[in-house]
Amino acid sequence: MLNKALTDLLTKMADDELILGHRNSEWTGLGPVMEEDIAFSSMAQDKIGHAWALYNTLEEKQLITQSADMFAFCRPENEFKCSHLVELPNAGYDFSLMRHFLFDHAEAVRYESLQDSSFEPLRNLSKKVKGELKYHTLHANAWVLQLSKGGEESYDRMQTALNEIIGLAAGIFEPSKDYEDILIAEKVYPGEKALYTRWLESIYPVLVKASLNLPDVAALTPGYGGRQGKHTSYLAPLLKEMGEVFNLDVDASW
């Protein structure tokens, strides 16, 4: 049962990073300034690299029967476990930046919790990506602060973006009714409820500094469903695009 729980957790993490990595890569050449072209491209590459490490762990530990590449590119839509937040297309730089801020703080607290994980591959990966995640959150914080203080229109757009996606971001922490207790008991990680609390504690000081109002979290409707294979209409077209070259010949050697 522990192996199934580990497979579920690693798949959720990897799918989130793979899909958001591809979404963020769509800003390459379109950023508001050249520095942001480079930054978003670099962070997108980091995320896909993290996803690869997780998929590779699944293969190496024989938690899946496919290769890492086959698992990443050839599953049907309903077998993906990514959150709804990462699936949505880039509606504008304000949306993408707020998603970056909320997701990367979630990712940072998740990997921080894995520093003491009983599952060695996750513990080792968390230490390896620590520096990258620090850069990601610093970048997100700086731009949220800059744009929130960039005038009335800029502030309004950032507040609107926060209001619109905070519930989707809460969906990152959708608990698993089948595996949560096992992972907590085996000290793999502290569980989604604990991470959700730590995430709110992480983002709140930045939002206060930016004079942004955190919506009433008690009244939020979290964007659940993705972890159970129920996705938005945006995921299937993205999966088709992502796997277009790979699926020309799945047995090809590159």
C-alpha positions in Angstrom: 0.0 0.0 0.0 2.9 2.4 0.7 4.2 1.9 -2.9 0.8 3.0 -4.2 0.8 6.0 -1.9 4.2 7.0 -3.0 3.2 6.6 -6.7 0.2 8.8 -6.1 2.2 11.6 -4.4 5.1 11.6 -6.8 2.8 11.6 -9.8 0.8 14.6 -8.5 4.0 16.5 -7.9 5.5 15.7 -11.3 2.3 16.3 -13.3 2.0 19.8 -11.7 5.5 20.7 -12.5 5.4 19.3 -16.1 2.2 21.1 -17.0 3.1 24.4 -15.4 6.6 24.2 -16.9 5.0 24.1 -20.3 2.5 26.9 -19.5 5.4 29.1 -18.3 7.5 28.3 -21.3 4.8 29.9 -23.5 6.0 33.3 -22.2 9.4 32.9 -24.0 9.7 35.8 -26.4 6.5 37.4 -25.0 7.5 38.7 -21.6 7.0 42.4 -20.8 10.8 43.0 -20.7 13.7 40.9 -21.9 14.7 40.0 -18.4 11.4 38.3 -17.9 11.7 36.3 -21.1 14.9 34.8 -19.6 13.5 34.4 -16.1 10.2 32.7 -17.0 12.1 30.5 -19.5 14.6 29.5 -16.9 12.0 28.7 -14.3 10.0 26.7 -16.8 13.1 24.7 -17.5 13.6 24.1 -13.8 10.1 22.9 -13.4 10.3 20.4 -16.2 13.6 19.2 -14.8 11.9 18.6 -11.4 9.2 16.7 -13.2 11.7 14.6 -15.0 13.5 13.8 -11.7 10.2 12.7 -10.1 9.1 10.6 -13.2 12.6 9.0 -13.2 12.3 8.1 -9.5 9.0 6.4 -10.3 10.7 4.4 -13.0 13.9 3.6 -11.0 11.9 2.4 -7.9 9.7 0.3 -10.2 6.6 2.2 -9.0 5.4 2.4 -12.6 5.7 -0.2 -15.4 6.4 2.3 -18.2 9.5 4.4 -18.9 9.6 7.9 -17.5 9.0 9.3 -21.0 6.1 7.0 -21.8 4.5 7.8 -18.4 4.9 11.6 -19.0 3.6 11.7 -22.6 1.4 8.7 -23.2 -1.1 8.5 -20.4 -4.7 9.4 -21.1 -6.0 12.7 -19.7 -7.9 11.0 -16.8 -4.7 9.4 -15.5 -3.0 12.8 -15.0 -3.1 14.1 -11.4 -2.2 17.8 -11.9 -4.2 20.5 -10.1 -6.6 22.7 -12.1 -4.4 25.7 -11.3 -1.6 24.6 -13.6 -3.8 23.7 -16.5 -5.3 27.1 -17.3 -3.9 29.0 -20.3 -2.0 32.2 -19.7 -4.7 34.8 -19.5 -2.3 37.7 -19.1 0.9 38.5 -17.4 -0.9 39.5 -14.2 -2.6 36.0 -14.1 0.6 34.2 -14.9 2.6 36.1 -12.3 0.1 35.5 -9.6 -0.1 31.8 -10.4 3.7 31.8 -10.3 3.7 33.4 -6.9 1.0 31.1 -5.4 2.4 27.9 -6.9 6.0 28.5 -6.2 5.3 29.2 -2.5 3.3 26.0 -2.4 6.2 24.1 -4.0 8.7 25.7 -1.7 6.8 24.6 1.5 6.3 21.2 0.0 9.9 20.6 -0.7 10.9 22.1 2.6 8.7 19.5 4.3 10.6 16.8 2.4 14.0 17.7 3.9 13.2 15.1 6.6 11.2 12.7 4.5 11.6 9.0 5.2 11.6 8.4 1.4 15.3 9.0 0.5 14.8 10.0 -3.2 12.4 12.8 -2.2 14.7 13.8 0.7 17.7 14.0 -1.7 15.7 15.9 -4.4 14.4 18.4 -1.9 18.0 19.3 -1.0 19.0 19.5 -4.6 16.3 21.9 -5.7 16.4 24.1 -2.6 18.4 26.9 -4.3 16.3 26.9 -7.4 13.1 27.2 -5.3 14.6 30.1 -3.3 15.2 32.0 -6.6 11.7 31.2 -7.8 10.0 32.6 -4.7 12.2 35.6 -4.5 11.4 36.4 -8.2 7.7 36.0 -7.6 7.8 38.2 -4.4 9.7 41.0 -6.2 7.3 41.2 -9.1 4.2 40.9 -7.0 5.5 43.8 -4.9 6.6 45.9 -7.9 3.3 45.5 -9.8 1.1 46.0 -6.8 2.8 49.3 -6.1 2.9 50.3 -9.8 -0.2 52.5 -9.8 -4.0 52.1 -9.4 -4.5 50.0 -12.5 -1.6 47.7 -11.8 -2.7 47.2 -8.2 -6.3 46.5 -9.3 -5.1 43.9 -11.8 -3.0 42.1 -9.2 -5.8 42.1 -6.7 -8.2 40.8 -9.3 -5.8 38.0 -10.3 -5.4 37.0 -6.6 -9.2 37.0 -6.1 -9.8 34.9 -9.2 -7.2 32.1 -8.6 -6.7 31.8 -4.9 -9.4 29.0 -4.8 -7.6 27.2 -7.6 -4.4 27.5 -5.8 -6.0 26.0 -2.7 -6.7 23.0 -4.9 -3.0 22.2 -5.0 -3.5 20.8 -1.5 -6.4 18.5 -2.4 -6.0 15.6 0.1 -6.0 11.9 -0.9 -8.6 10.0 1.0 -6.9 6.7 0.1 -3.2 7.5 0.8 -2.9 10.6 3.0 -2.8 8.8 6.4 -0.3 6.2 5.1 2.2 8.9 3.9 1.8 10.8 7.2 2.2 7.6 9.3 5.3 6.6 7.4 6.8 10.1 7.8 7.1 10.6 4.0 5.6 14.1 4.4 3.2 15.9 6.9 0.1 15.8 4.7 -1.8 18.4 2.7 -3.6 20.1 5.5 -0.3 20.9 7.2 1.2 22.2 4.0 -1.8 24.3 3.2 -1.4 26.1 6.6 2.3 26.6 6.0 1.6 28.0 2.5 -0.8 30.6 3.9 1.8 31.6 6.5 4.3 31.9 3.6 2.3 34.1 1.2 0.5 36.3 3.8 3.5 38.6 4.7 4.2 39.2 1.1 0.6 40.1 0.3 0.5 42.4 3.3 3.7 44.2 2.1 2.1 44.5 -1.3 -1.1 45.9 0.3 -3.1 43.1 -1.4 -6.1 41.7 0.5 -6.1 37.9 1.0 -9.7 36.7 0.3 -11.4 35.0 3.2 -9.8 31.5 3.1 -12.6 30.0 5.2 -15.1 30.9 2.5 -13.0 29.6 -0.4 -14.2 26.7 -2.7 -10.9 24.9 -3.4 -10.4 23.8 -7.0 -10.5 20.1 -6.3 -10.8 17.3 -8.8 -7.5 17.3 -10.7 -5.9 14.9 -8.3 -8.7 12.4 -9.1 -8.3 12.7 -12.8 -11.1 15.2 -13.4 -9.7 18.1 -15.4 -10.5 21.4 -17.1 -11.2 21.5 -20.8 -7.7 23.0 -21.2 -5.6 20.0 -20.3 -6.4 17.6 -23.2 -5.3 20.1 -26.0 -2.1 20.9 -24.1 -1.3 17.2 -23.6 -1.8 16.6 -27.4 0.6 19.5 -28.2 3.2 18.4 -25.6 3.3 14.8 -27.0 3.1 15.7 -30.7 6.8 14.9 -31.5 7.2 12.1 -29.0 4.1 10.3 -30.3 5.4 10.3 -33.9 7.5 7.3 -32.9 7.5 6.3 -29.2 10.3 3.8 -29.8 12.6 6.3 -31.5 16.1 6.9 -30.0 17.2 10.5 -30.0 
